[in-house]
Amino acid sequence: MNAEQFDEEWAVFRRSSVSFLIGLVFLGQLMAPAPTAASEPTLSADMGGHAIPAIQVGQYYCHDFDYPRIHCFPTDARLEQAVAAYGAGPLATPGSASVAYVRVFQDASFSGNSMYISADYPDLDSIGWNDKISSFYGLNNLAGAFYQNAYYTGLVYSFCCNTQVTYVGNVYNDMFSSVQHTP
């Protein structure tokens, strides 16, 4: 083998090796485990004091002021009574146990099932709210953000300071998969 043939074969080997290594890196990223809920508290929910699966929360009117325990009610009026008694909702006072930063609704114009949210939810599917939010209002002059995907990834819809959104729009309707309070 002459020097020119050796240089050519060496170049082919290097290109193949680099391609192989790049492929391994991408494969590693694809095979990496998805974020887990290991560090997240175990969520629980109740309806009138009776345990329900947390995934059913999106079917009722709820609040999470005892996070990670979520309390649900059969009607909006019952939820509003509980929120008023708790002192944590739209008129929260300093020193309240929890302060809601957003209230979400299943339908446009603040209708349908709803939930007062005071905690961050990296995966709304865990409480039955994945891809269900059509309207919302911010609360207590606090800011937050909805994300297209779980674990705060994808498109972001930020809100601040008592924003009232009667319809999130066709692009964002029924698209949010995580939500968090932001500074």
N, C-alpha and C positions, 0 to 999 in steps of 0.2 A: 504494500500500500504506500503510495507516495504522499507527500505532505499535503497536496491539494485535496486528495480523496479523504485524508484524515480530517482536514479542516471542515470539509463538507459534512462528513458523518458526525463530527462533534457538534456542528451547528444544529443538525437534525435532532440529535440526542438532547441538546439543551432546550430546544423548542418543545420537544415531547415532554421533557421533565417539567418545564414551566407549566405547560398545559395540564399535566397530571396534577401538579400541586394546586393550581387554581381550581381544578375540578374537585379536589379533596376539600378545599376551603368552602366552596359552595355546597357540597354535599353535607359537610359538617353543619352549615347553617340550616339546611333543610331538615336535617335529622335532629337538631337541637330540640330539647323538650320545650313545649310551650310554657309560658309563665304559669305557675301553680298558685293555688289558693292557700298554700301552706302557712303563709304569714298572715293571712286574713282570718278574722274571727269567724267562728261558726255562727251563721245566721239562723235565727228562728223567728217564727211568726205565730200570731194568734188572731182569732176572730172571736170577740166576745169572751176572751179567757180560755178558749179551746184551741189547742195547737192545730195549725194548718201547715202544709209544706211551704217553705219560703218561696218556692217557684210560683205559688198561687197569689202572691201579693199583688201582682198586676191586674188581678180580677176584681179588686175591691178598692175601697177608699182607706188609705193607710198613712201612718207616720212612723218615723224611725227615731223618735226622741229618746228611746231607751236602747239605742244601738248597742249590741247587735240584735236586740229583740225588736221586731216590727209589730205594731198593733194595727189591726184592720177592722173596718166597720162596714156594715151592709149598705149604708147610705152616706151621702155627703153631709147631711145634717148631723148625723151621729159623729162623724169625723170632726166637724167643726166644733161641736160641744166638747169633745175630748181635747182638742188643740187649745181651746180657750181655757179649759181647766188646767192644762199643763203649763201654759204660759210660754210656749216655745215657738209658736208659729209666726204669722205675719206681724204680730205685735209683741215680739219677744222683748223681755226686759233684761238688762244686765244682770248677770248672776243666774240666768236660767240654766237648767241642766244641759240643754241642747238648743241650738239656734238653727232654724231652717234657713238654708240659703236659696232654695228653689222649690217650687211646687210644679209638678209635671202632670199633664193630662193626656189621656189616651186619644181624645178627639180635639178638633179645632174649637176655637172660641171657649176655651176653658171648660170643656164638657167631657163626660165619660168618666171612667175610673181615674183616680188621681192619687198622688202621694206627696206628702211633705218630706223633703229630703234634707237631713242635717249632716249625713256622713258621706264619704266618698265611696263610690261603687265602681271598681275596676271592671266588673262584668255584670251588666244589668240583667243578663239572662238568669243569674242566680236568684233574682227576686221577680222574675216574670215580666220585666219591663224592657227587654231587648227588642229593639225595632218597633216600639209602640208609641213613642211620644210625638204628638202633633201640635201641642201648644204648652206654654209654661209661663210662669212669672217668677222673676227673681224676688228675693225677700231680704229684709233687714239690711239694705244697702251693702249686701255682700256680692262678690263676683264668683263666677264659676265657668265651667266649660263642659260641653258635651263632645263626645268623640264618636266617630263612625265605627270604630272597632273596639273590642275589649282591650283592657289594659292601656287605655289612654293613647291609642294610636289611630291613624287615619285622619280624615278631615276633621277639623275642629270648628265648633260653633260656640263662640264665647259670649258671655252675657255679664252684665254688671248692674248693680245698684237699682233694684226694683224694676227692671225691664219687664214689660208685659208684651208677650208675643202670642197673638191670637192664632197664628198659623205659622209654622216654621218654614213653609214654602215647599214646593214640589221636590226640590233637590234634597232637602233634609227630612221630609216627612217620613216617619216610621223608620229612621235610619240610625238612631243613636244606640250605642252599645256600652258606653261607660260615661260616668259623670264625676266631676270633682270640683270641690271648692278651690278657688284660686285667690292668691293675695291681691 
